[in-house]
């Protein structure tokens, strides 16, 4: 199934084939399945309830691809979670619990999980687990927070040779804004990252200066509390560029991203089972991470991602190597290893109430410390 999804890559909110494969299998195996959850066509929810249905353990999966294909390994997540869920359903003897599989589209950019949360999804869960392909068997203790802005600069068109004094270049404003961002890099914490790109530029060179230029500026940091003041500084840079060039600017925030609230309890369980199973290329935790919409889930309940090794150590996601290994024997064995680790972790949460309470108590303490 993972290989088939790999061969049919679909970008965010277009994952109809992958969603159909996963939900079709679930229906065939007796799961109650709902599609279109959270108002998203390619999102789904599948549930198995036993007894009181508590605790409710969430098994989340992604299946969107990049433009280059499944170079982040999302094609493996859904099949892994089906394996975990069916194994638990067939083998657990506990009288009371529920398993809830959530299919979550559009992680790569549009933040499908955030949309689903705003629509009321995940609230019934007591804990949430996810998996992700990686160069190591490991867990996360953080992720990048940040935001993304679009700045549209409006200039004045005139003949650049005959009446240059009348021109006000929108493109000059973008260049100055980017230069300001470059200088800003030296006056922020070392973990802060800025990304810039030009989205649009209109006008005819040499005859009339560009009248409209649209730019994108994004920031990322591990310090969620720093985001508001970093946003203010970026906005000042963009307004300053407009002031210096005599242009006007419209600034629009198009995306926000919170950092993960890690569950050290769940991380510990995951790595304990990884050691028991002698999982390959183990690493206690990742020191460098990206941004993810799963961070929003970690701020609702105890939640963690079990990362499984399938590529050589040192390989990064969104790369050709990740793509090349997508249907490799190491990918297939990594999927089985990940499923075993997650199944054992879910067993702990269901069969040992004190373990779930520990995770929930930790979550309450960490949540209270968020400013």
C-alpha positions in Angstrom: 0.0 0.0 0.0 2.8 2.4 0.8 4.5 1.7 -2.5 1.2 2.3 -4.3 0.7 5.7 -2.6 4.4 6.5 -3.4 3.6 5.9 -7.1 0.6 8.2 -6.9 2.0 11.4 -5.2 -0.5 14.1 -4.4 0.1 17.5 -2.9 -1.8 19.0 0.0 -5.7 18.9 -0.2 -5.4 16.8 -3.4 -4.7 13.4 -1.7 -7.8 11.7 -3.0 -6.0 8.5 -4.1 -4.1 8.1 -0.8 -7.2 8.8 1.2 -9.2 6.3 -0.8 -6.7 3.6 -0.4 -6.5 4.0 3.4 -10.2 4.4 4.0 -11.1 1.6 1.6 -8.9 -0.8 3.6 -10.3 0.3 6.9 -13.9 -0.2 5.7 -13.1 -3.7 4.4 -11.7 -4.5 7.9 -14.7 -3.4 9.8 -13.8 0.1 10.9 -16.3 2.9 11.3 -15.0 5.5 8.8 -16.0 9.1 8.2 -14.5 11.1 5.3 -14.4 14.9 4.8 -13.9 15.5 8.5 -13.0 19.0 9.6 -14.4 20.3 6.3 -11.5 18.9 4.3 -12.3 16.5 1.5 -9.2 14.4 1.9 -9.3 14.1 5.7 -10.8 11.1 7.5 -11.6 9.6 10.9 -11.8 5.9 11.6 -12.7 4.5 15.0 -12.8 1.2 17.0 -14.5 1.4 20.4 -14.4 -1.2 23.1 -16.4 -0.9 26.3 -16.4 2.6 27.6 -14.1 3.8 24.8 -11.7 5.3 27.3 -8.8 5.9 27.1 -9.0 7.2 23.5 -5.7 6.9 21.7 -5.2 8.8 18.5 -3.2 7.5 15.7 -2.5 10.3 13.2 -1.1 10.0 9.7 -0.1 12.2 6.8 0.0 11.4 3.1 0.7 14.5 1.2 3.6 14.7 -1.2 6.0 17.4 -2.3 6.3 18.7 -5.9 9.2 16.3 -6.4 7.1 13.4 -5.0 7.2 11.6 -1.7 10.5 12.9 -0.6 9.4 13.2 3.1 8.2 9.7 3.5 4.5 10.5 4.1 3.4 7.6 1.9 4.4 5.3 4.7 2.6 6.9 7.6 -1.0 5.7 6.8 -0.1 2.1 6.2 1.9 2.0 9.4 -1.0 3.3 11.4 -3.4 0.8 9.8 -1.0 -2.0 10.9 -0.7 -0.6 14.4 -4.5 -0.2 14.8 -5.4 -3.6 13.4 -2.7 -5.3 15.6 -4.1 -3.6 18.7 -7.7 -4.4 17.8 -6.9 -8.1 17.3 -4.5 -8.6 20.2 -5.5 -6.3 23.1 -7.4 -7.9 25.9 -8.2 -4.6 27.7 -12.0 -4.2 28.2 -12.2 -0.4 27.7 -10.4 1.7 25.1 -10.9 3.2 21.7 -8.5 3.6 18.8 -9.1 6.7 16.6 -7.2 7.0 13.3 -7.1 10.5 11.9 -6.0 11.0 8.3 -4.6 14.6 8.2 -3.9 16.1 4.8 -1.7 19.0 3.7 1.1 19.0 6.3 3.5 20.5 3.8 2.5 24.1 3.9 -1.2 24.6 4.3 -1.3 23.1 7.9 -4.2 20.8 7.6 -4.2 19.8 11.3 -4.6 23.4 12.3 -7.7 23.6 10.1 -9.0 20.3 11.6 -8.5 21.6 15.1 -10.4 24.7 14.4 -13.2 22.5 13.2 -13.3 20.5 16.5 -11.2 17.5 15.6 -9.0 15.6 18.1 -10.8 16.9 21.2 -12.0 13.4 22.2 -8.4 12.0 22.4 -6.5 11.3 25.6 -3.2 11.0 23.8 -2.0 11.2 20.2 0.8 9.3 18.4 2.3 9.7 14.9 5.2 8.3 13.0 7.6 9.8 10.5 10.4 8.5 8.3 13.9 9.7 9.3 17.6 9.0 9.2 17.4 7.8 12.8 15.1 6.0 15.2 14.4 8.9 17.5 11.9 11.5 18.9 11.5 15.3 19.0 11.9 17.6 21.9 11.1 20.8 19.9 10.1 22.1 16.6 10.3 25.5 14.8 7.7 28.1 15.4 7.3 31.2 13.3 5.2 33.0 10.7 5.1 34.0 7.1 4.3 37.4 5.6 3.5 38.7 2.1 4.4 42.3 1.4 3.0 44.0 -1.7 4.9 47.1 -2.6 3.3 49.7 -5.0 5.5 52.1 -6.9 5.0 54.8 -9.5 5.7 54.1 -13.2 7.5 56.6 -15.4 10.1 56.6 -18.1 13.3 55.6 -16.4 15.5 57.5 -18.8 13.5 60.7 -19.5 11.8 61.2 -16.1 13.6 59.1 -13.5 12.7 61.6 -10.8 9.1 60.6 -11.1 9.7 56.9 -10.7 9.2 55.0 -7.4 10.4 51.4 -7.8 8.5 48.7 -6.0 11.3 46.3 -6.9 13.8 48.6 -5.2 11.7 48.4 -2.1 11.8 44.6 -2.1 15.5 44.6 -2.5 15.9 47.0 0.4 13.5 44.9 2.5 15.6 41.8 1.8 18.8 43.7 2.6 17.2 44.8 5.9 16.4 41.1 6.7 20.0 40.2 6.0 21.2 42.8 8.5 18.6 41.6 11.0 20.2 38.1 11.0 23.1 39.5 13.0 20.9 40.8 15.8 18.7 37.9 16.7 19.2 34.6 18.5 21.3 32.1 16.7 18.4 29.7 16.1 16.3 32.3 14.2 16.0 31.7 10.5 14.6 34.1 7.8 13.5 33.1 4.3 12.8 35.5 1.5 11.4 35.2 -2.1 10.0 37.4 -4.8 6.5 36.2 -5.8 5.6 38.8 -8.4 7.2 41.8 -10.2 5.4 43.8 -12.9 6.7 46.5 -15.2 8.9 46.9 -18.2 12.6 47.4 -17.5 14.3 50.6 -18.8 11.0 52.1 -19.9 9.0 52.2 -16.6 10.1 51.1 -13.2 8.3 48.2 -11.7 5.0 49.4 -10.2 4.1 46.3 -8.2 6.4 43.8 -6.5 5.2 41.1 -4.1 7.6 39.4 -1.7 7.4 36.7 0.9 9.3 36.8 4.1 9.2 34.0 6.7 10.7 33.5 10.1 11.4 30.4 12.1 12.7 30.0 15.7 12.7 27.4 18.4 11.6 30.0 20.9 7.8 30.4 20.4 7.8 33.3 22.9 10.1 35.3 20.6 7.8 35.2 17.6 5.7 38.4 18.4 8.7 40.7 18.7 10.4 39.2 15.7 7.2 39.8 13.7 7.3 43.4 14.8 10.9 43.8 13.7 10.1 42.3 10.2 7.2 44.6 9.8 9.4 47.6 10.7 11.9 46.5 8.0 9.2 46.2 5.4 7.7 49.6 6.3 11.1 51.1 6.3 11.8 49.9 2.8 8.7 51.6 1.6 9.6 54.8 3.4 13.1 54.8 1.8 11.8 54.3 -1.7 8.7 56.4 -1.6 6.5 53.4 -2.3 3.5 52.1 -0.3 3.3 48.6 1.1 0.5 46.2 2.1 1.6 43.6 4.6 -0.4 40.5 5.2 0.4 37.6 7.6 -0.4 34.5 5.7 0.7 31.8 8.1 1.6 31.3 11.8 3.3 28.2 13.3 3.7 27.2 16.9 6.5 25.0 18.3 5.9 21.6 19.8 5.1 21.1 23.5 7.0 17.8 23.9 5.8 14.9 25.9 8.9 13.6 27.5 6.9 10.7 29.0 5.7 9.5 25.6 9.2 10.1 24.2 10.7 7.9 26.9 8.2 5.1 26.2 8.9 5.2 22.5 12.7 5.0 22.9 12.4 2.3 25.6 10.6 0.1 23.1 13.0 1.1 20.3 15.9 -0.2 22.5 13.9 -3.4 23.4 13.4 -4.1 19.7 17.0 -3.1 18.7 15.8 -0.6 16.2 18.5 0.7 13.9 20.4 4.0 14.1 19.0 5.1 17.4 19.4 8.7 18.6 18.0 9.9 21.9 16.4 12.9 20.3 16.8 15.3 17.4 18.7 18.5 18.0 17.6 20.1 14.7 14.0 19.9 13.5 11.7 21.7 11.1 8.3 23.1 11.5 5.1 20.9 11.6 1.4 21.4 12.1 1.5 18.4 14.6 2.8 21.0 17.0 -0.8 22.2 17.4 -1.8 18.7 18.5 0.9 18.6 21.1 -0.6 21.7 22.7 -4.0 19.9 23.1 -2.9 16.6 24.8 0.2 14.4 25.4 1.5 13.7 21.9 4.6 12.4 20.3 6.1 11.3 16.9 8.1 8.1 16.7 10.7 8.6 13.9 12.0 5.5 12.2 15.3 5.1 10.3 15.2 4.1 6.6 18.0 6.2 5.0 21.7 6.6 5.8 22.4 8.7 8.9 22.9 12.4 8.0 20.4 12.4 5.2 17.8 15.2 5.2 14.2 15.0 4.3 12.9 16.8 1.2 15.9 15.4 -0.7 16.5 13.1 -3.7 17.9 10.4 -1.3 14.6 10.3 0.6 12.8 9.9 -2.7 15.2 7.2 -3.9 14.7 5.2 -0.7 10.9 5.5 -0.8 10.2 1.9 -1.8 13.5 0.3 -0.6 13.8 -2.7 1.7 15.0 -0.4 4.5 11.7 1.6 4.1 9.7 -1.6 4.3 11.6 -2.9 7.4 11.5 0.5 8.9 7.7 0.6 8.6 7.3 -2.7 10.5 9.7 -1.5 13.2 7.8 1.7 13.6 4.5 -0.1 13.8 5.9 -2.4 16.6 7.2 0.6 18.6 3.9 2.5 18.3 1.8 -0.6 19.1 3.8 -1.2 22.3 3.6 2.4 23.3 -0.2 2.5 22.8 -0.4 -0.7 24.8 1.3 1.1 27.7 -1.2 3.9 27.6 -4.2 1.6 27.5 -3.2 -1.2 29.8 -1.3 0.9 32.4 -3.5 3.8 33.6 -0.6 5.2 35.7 1.4 5.7 32.5 -1.3 7.7 30.8 -1.8 9.8 34.0 2.0 10.5 34.1 1.8 11.8 30.6 -1.3 13.9 31.3 0.2 15.3 34.5 3.3 16.3 32.6 1.2 17.9 29.9 -0.7 19.9 32.5 2.5 21.2 34.0 4.0 22.2 30.7 0.8 23.7 29.4 0.6 25.9 32.5 4.1 27.2 31.8 3.3 28.5 28.4 3.1 32.3 28.3 
